């Protein structure tokens, strides 16, 4: 089975082809970072417009790539949510229209399930069951994964996601967008002994997250130093490091708690923040201390991509009885409904 995957949930336009026998065939991505950088964050209307201009040429590129060799698709998977409604509609309308024209099924994919399954694209995928930390610009989730399609949310952010906190802190420190890589780069020159920021909610029971208080603490500290005209490059680096350490420690504590609570011996990390090297190093130590293993997708599959959507579409298609023989052109496929808010437990 060969599946075309389409991703347009936020600010990356992506397309990929996955083959159930040969694995990932080809993947392409067009980033909108330069478009949104001048605004310090994603502008939804601009994101949707860029998807409109970019998606079809990108799809044409993967379909006619030498890697695909002219093979026809058996299904199309597209991100149906969660995400920006305008951006999602671009992918849904093009994905379903192509499926209708070609007479093949269109498979709606949950964006976070795509991230959760991204490590399965690696040469050594983690066996089920495992705990998944899904940490990105819009979401921070701890999920108990029993098997494909069997997910229980153990904890989630009650306010800002970790990636969002990175972006806002970087904007506060005038480090640019996206915030994660900018803070990590500057933090390399920071002094870990100068500032110590709070690790939110680690002294409470449970596995939920909250980063708004940490963000406020950083803002208060920065404003005070700025008023004293002492916010030089070294101080910015020290603040960036203290912030990064606080986020990494918080995520590590909650992941360790989830592993102990469930008895799982495997942890996967996915989502854009999962590319953070300090987080990877810390969670490697946390899992080793607990006698567990940690798995990551390669860095290019941590951020939004079409490969994870194509693979998730394959997984979903296996759960649909007779999906290859049923009539794909029905009233549901003719609509372009998307789900900007969509719980992983309600797929």
N, C-alpha and C positions, 0 to 999 in steps of 0.2 A: 504493500500500500504506500503510495507516494502522496504526501500532503504539502500544500503550500501554506505557510504560516504568515500572517499579517499582524503587525504590531503598531498601533497608533494611540496608545493610551494617554500619552503626555507630550514630551518634547523630542522624541526619537521616532523617526519613520524607519521601519524595518520589514524585511521580507526574507524568507528562508524556505528551503525545501528539505523535508525529512522523509527518508525511505525506511519502512519497517524492516527491511532485510539488509540494506546497505548503510543505514545510519544517516547522519547529517550529510546532505549533498552539497549545499551551497547556502551562504547567508550573506546579506548585504544590509548596511545601515547608513542612514543619513541623519547626522546630528544637527540639532537646532541651537546648540550652545551659543554660537556667535550671534544668532538672531536675538536671543533673550538676555545675553550678557549685559547689554547696555541698560536693561531695566532691573538688573539684580535679581531676577527670578522669572519664572515662566508666565507669559501673557497668554491666556487661553485662546483668545481670538486669533492671535498671530500664529499660535501653534496649529490650530485647525486649518488656517489658510495654507500654511506651509505643507501640511500633510496632503492637501488637495493637489498641490503642484508637484509633489515629490513621489507620492505612493505609486502611481501607475508606471512611471518610468522605472522605478525600483523593481516592481513586480515583473515588468518586461525584461529587465536585466537578468533576474534570477532564472526566469523561464527559458531564456535563450542563451544562458551561460553554457560554456563548454562542459562544465560539471554535470549539468542536467541532461545534455545530449538530446534535446528535443522530446524527452519523455513527457507524456500527458499526466495530469494530476488526477488522483482518485477522490480527493476531498480538499476543501479549503478551510483552514482554521483562522479565526480572527479574534482579536481581543474585544470582548463585549463589555468589560468592566472589571474592576472599578477604574476610574480615571476621569479625565475631562470630557464632558458630554459631547462637545463639538468635535474633539479629536477622535473620540470613539466612533462617532457617527460616520466619519470619513472611512475608517477601516471596515466598519460593518456594511456600509452601502456598497463599497467596491467589492468586498469579499463575497457578499451575498449575490450581487449582480453577476459576477464572474461565475459563481457556482450555478446560478440559474441558467446562464448562457451555455455553460458546458454540460449541464445535466448531471451534476455531481452534488454530494451533500456539502452543506456549509455547517461548520462546527463552532459554536460559541465557546470561547475559552475565558476562564477567570484569570486575570492578569497575575494574581499572586500564586495561583496554582502553577502557572508557567514558571515563576521564580522558584517555587518549591521543587519542581521537577528538573530544573536546569542542571543539577549535578549528574543526572542520569545521562547526559550527553558526553560525559567523560569516559575514558577507557576503563576506569575502575569505578563504576557507580556504587553508591552505598546500598546495601540490602535493606529491605524493610524489616522491622519498624525502626523509626528514628524520631528524634526531636528536630524541628526545623526552626531556626531563627531567621525570619524574613524581615530585613531591615533596609528601608529605602527612604526616598524623599517623602513619600506619602503614607508609609505604613511601617509599624514596628510590631511584629507578631511573634509569639512563641506557639508553635503548633505541634501537637502529638500526632504523628503520622503512622497509622497502623498499616496501611497499604495504599495503593493507588485509589484515590477517591474517598478514603476514610480518614477524615481530618477532624481533630478536636482542638479548638483554640484554648490554650492554657492561660495566655496573658496577652495584652495589647496595650498600646499607648492610649492614655486617657486624654491626651492633648496633642502637642507637637510630636511628630515622628522624629526619629533620630536624624534622618537625613535633612528634614526641614530645620531642625535645630542647628545643624552644621551650616546650612545656607544662611540662616538669619544671623548666626554668630559671625560668619565671614563678612556679611554685609555690614555689621556693626563695626568690625575691625578694618573695613575698607580693603578687603582682600579679594573681592571679585566673586564671580559666579562661574561654575558651581562651587559651593562652599567646601565640600568634603576634600577634594584634592588640594584646594588652596590652603585650608587649615593644616592639613597633614604636611604639606611642603614647608610652611613657615614654622610649624611646631618642631621640626627637626633641629632648629637652632635654639629652642627654648630651654629654660632652666626649670627643672621639675620641682625644685625646692622653694621657689619664690611664691607661688600661689597654690592653694588647695581648695578646689571647688566641691560642693556637696555631691554625693552620689544619691540621687533622688529615689525614695521609696524602697531602699534596700533594707531598711530596718523594720519594714512592715511585712506581715505575712502576705503571701500571694505572689503572682508573677506578672502583674501589670506594670506598665512603665509610665513615667511622666517626666518630660524634659522642659516644660515651661518654666519651672522654678529655677532650673540650672541656667536657662537662657536669661532669666531676669537677674540672676546673681552675676553673670558675666556682664550684662549691660550696666548694672550698678557699679561694679568694679571699674569698668572701662570709663564710664562717665566721670567718676571721681578722679581718676588719674588724668583724664583729659583736661578737667578743670584746673588741675595743678600743673598743666603744661609739661607732663612727664611721660606722655604716651609716645615714646620713641620706638624704633624698630625692634629693639630687644624686648621691650615690655610687651609689644604685640605678640612676639614669638612666645613669650612666657605665658601670656593669657591663652593663646591658641593651644599650647601644650597642656595647660591645666584643664582646659575644656575637653580636649580630645581624651585625656586620661580619665576624666570623670565619666564620659560616655562609655568608653571601653570597659572600665571597671564595672559600671552599672550593668552593661550587657553581659559581662562575664559572670557576675554574681547571679543574675537571673537565669542564665543558661545552666550554671552549675546546680542551682536549686531545682530547675526543671528535670535535669537528669537524675538527681537523687530522688525526687518526688515520684517519678514514673518508673525508675529502674532501667531506663533505656541506656544502651551502651554506644549509641551513635548520635552525633550531632551534625547537622548540615547548616551552612551559613549561605544565604542567598540574598540578592538585592544589591543595589548600588553601594551601600555602606559596607557590604561584605568584601569589597575590594580593598578596604583600609588595611594596610599591612600591620599596623599596631594592633588592630582588633584580631587579625588572624594569628599573630604571634601569641597574644594573650589567651585566646580560646584554645590554641594548641596546648598550652600549659594547663589550662583549667581541665580540659578533657583528659590529658595524660595523668593528672593527679587523681582523677576519678576512675582511672582504668577504662576510659572510653576513647572513641575515635572521632575525629572531626573531618568533614568533607566540605570542599568548596568547588563551585564551578570555576572554570578559568575566568580571568578578570573581564574579558570581553563579554562573557555571559552573565556577569553580575548585574550590569546595567541592563536596561530594557533592550530586548532583541527579538528578532523573528524566529530564531532557532528554538527557543523555549516554547513559543506559541505553537510552532509546528509540531513539536514533540508532545506538548500537552493535548493538542488536537488529535494526535494519534491515540493517546491514552483514552481520551473521551470517546473516540469513535469505536473503540473496542467495547465500551460499555453500552453502546446502542445496539439492540438486537437487529441482526440482518441489515446493518447500516449500509452495506455495499449493494444491497439488492432492493431496498425500499425506495419508494418514489421520493426523491429529494425536493421536488418542486411542490411545496405545500403552502398553506396560508401563513404559517409561522415563518418560513424562509422568505416569503415575499415582504415581510415587514422589516424595518430597520431599528428595532428596539435595542437600546443599550442600557446598561446599569451602572451609572456613575458611582453609586454606593451598592456594594454587593458583598455580603459576608461569605467567607471561605467555607463556612459550615452549611451554606444554603445553595450549593451548586446543584 
